[in-house]
């Protein structure tokens, strides 16, 4: 069993070159150090997993816990000791709590329930595209990719239109996973504001319930028969809002960028619209917006890929790397909308925490891409693809663009 390897420092993973194209670094790690000790800025022993089979096994290994309350000491050292917690939700828990929390909202996100939202989502897509300027550069992230999932998840949850930009601003601050004192303070302040906002929204739903998901969950909580506690309710509302928009927005951005950088793939989908489903899977495999799964921590010594991960260590699983593993995918660095077998990618995770919103994300992306490329067949990047600006955040959770300037041209 291997016990030592050269650690990767987070600094190595945070260069501008890495952010632009992390794949060569991940390829080297898969070859030479597939379960690699890291030197993260928070100083807690952490292991990075980069191969597909190891990643898939780790994602469903019950010895790797998601219960961050159980790991409270390490967790506080990383994320600070906020007076409120938005983490009292399914993503940060193990069975049986995880099962209970997920079950309460699961039925809202089944493929059948989501399919019923198709006309509504199509309307939102059409309205956003109507408002986009044509024949001049427009940044498609704020104009289209972000508003679409924000509106969709807000409608589902019951967040009023005038309060959605606040949600977006605060959750952007929460997502800036910096480790400086200032960055931690800004994060804590944003978390406190979000906690206060959702607590107040819950109070309004109690007063005047609507047809939305948060009203239903509030009723469930008030019946107090195995439903949610107040803190779980607020944290679940936050999780759905946060996970329901950032991921999809960055994924739409990545998708548009790669289609415009690979015109033959775009033509294939324009000529065969039924390819849009497989194309979305391929895009999530090829450049998924969730670069690494959320941290797990080892509740006992665990051996993965021949490496011992000691009890108490954190585990970071790179989905981006696993999805480019040549031991799993032929020619993994090729973007090929006709690739067979892509449902096996790990872009939505795996195991009990597999993405709750996957059916919704798939539908939003299919409608967004079909309408965008159908209405603007001559859409083009406003600058060279190689000069695209990717997010630069110190500890990558999201893989996405910082901006996406394009020119929308309705003429073919
Ligand atoms: C393309 C868009 C999306 C991607 C790539 C994505 C990816 C992921 C991944 C990788 C996980 C597992 C994380 C882990 O195991 O650490 C996850 C979990 C989750 N996602 Fe998504 N997601 C997307 C869209 C959405 C949407 C639209 C929602 C809407 C509600 C959503 C809600 C959730 C929730 C609630 C969880 C936690 C599930 C659990 O812990 O059981 N996601 N997602």
Boltz pocket constraint, residues with backbone or C-beta under 6 A from the ligand:
constraints:
  - pocket:
      binder: B
      contacts: [[A, 90], [A, 91], [A, 92], [A, 102], [A, 153], [A, 239], [A, 240], [A, 243], [A, 244], [A, 245], [A, 247], [A, 248], [A, 251], [A, 284], [A, 288], [A, 289], [A, 290], [A, 292], [A, 293], [A, 294], [A, 295], [A, 319], [A, 346], [A, 347], [A, 348], [A, 349], [A, 350], [A, 352], [A, 353], [A, 354], [A, 355], [A, 356], [A, 357], [A, 358], [A, 360], [A, 361]]
      max_distance: 6.0
